[in-house]
Amino acid sequence: MSKSRVHTYLLREVLAPTLLALLVFTLVLLLGRLVKLVDLVINKGVSIWDILVLFGTMFPSFLGISLPLALLMGIMIGLSRMSGDSEIIAFKSAGISLTDMAVPIFALTVAFVLVTGLASLWAEPWGYRSFKTKVFEITRQKASIGLRPQVFMKQFDNLVFYAGGLDDRSGRFQDVMIVERGSAEEALILARHGYVSSNPVSETVTIHLEDGTVHRKNRDEDGAYQIIRFKNYAINPRLEAATATSRAKIKPKGMPTGELYNQLQAVPAGERSADLTAELHRRLSTPLAPLLFALFALSFGIQPTRSGRSGGIVIGLAIYLCYYFTFSFAGTLITESGFSPWLSIWVPHLILAGGGILLLRRSSLEKPNRLIEWLSRLSLRLKARTAQP
């Protein structure tokens, strides 16, 4: 059998479960947001197209997790199946070395490293900013989305809004109370009904009130008090300051990578923001995850285990959870304790890379791997417990 056919066969055996795992993990992550988005469609009247756009902007934020995890699980499932069916032994008997078998795996890994890097450095912050922008646009179009019944809302600059009830479909309020604040006078406005509209062209929001009264008292020396009854009344709350503040305060994960780097370079090392530092190093280190996972998956996947094919899934999840908790803790050390990112992020990456290379070397020399045996026994125990009635 030629090496090219072996490479094609191995790539096909690994790529199929990898793509399936990528689809499953991405859907699972999206379903976590599905409930809130469905509520916007059913109760708030947001269009399906807007929901699809929101899904599209959320998708890049999941790639940094789903791509490395899918590659890890794909390699583990594919190689564990081949190992369980003694195909790995057959390849070795035919003179196909571990180096030959690793070529298509690492070719696929390089592709995943590039895509993960693109997602981490560009697509993820773009998706975060686009998601926030789209939510803001939807709120402008459906202004009542940002208002909730029986809660004092203070997002407007010049008034406080309160409503006793809200019809989600029509966006109409009942029992409205508004405290309007001005430089010369204050007003208490009570109305039986009301609704909110917006003008996307002028970027203004208008509160329409029906059937109510305005209680107004001047702050002058005479302190005149007025009561005005109305059938229809309109108020234009000011949003400029709140909008400018919300747009100016972009979170680190929404900043473009170039801007993030420039902001860190603009200040001395001792005065740099811990959040910005942690975010930049997280983005730069995320593309290394597929490479680390490939090293460990190759070492673990080609070893025959007593746990069978299902052991690959358990071992893959164990590897990912160890990696995830390690670097989540590293991010916490940077933001909370001011720990050096070189020690908390990059040194563990080097240690894991060295460990993966060592395991791969031992596997190529047919030496026993105690860690694989321990994980195999753990997989058998979990399998036995789940099989019990």
Secondary structure, DSSP 8 states (H G I E B T S, - for coil): --HHHHHHHHHHHHHHHHHHHHHHHHHHHHHHHHHHHHHHHHTT---HHHHHHHHHHHHHHHHHHHHHHHHHHHHHHHHHHHHHTTHHHHHHHTT--HHHHHHHHHHHHHHHHHHHHHIIIIIHHHHHHHHHHHHHHHHHHTGGGG--TTS-B--SSSEEEEEEEEETTTTEEEEEEEEEE-SSEEEEEEEEEEEEEEETTTTEEEEEEEEEEEEEEE-SSS--EEEEEEEEEEE----HHHHHHHHH---GGGS-HHHHHHHHHTS-GGG--HHHHHHHHHHHHGGGHHHHHHHHHHHHHTS--TT-THHHHHHHHHHHHHHHHHHHHHHHHHHHH---HIIIIIHHHHHHHHHHHHHHHHHHTT---HHHHHHHHHHHHHHHHHH--
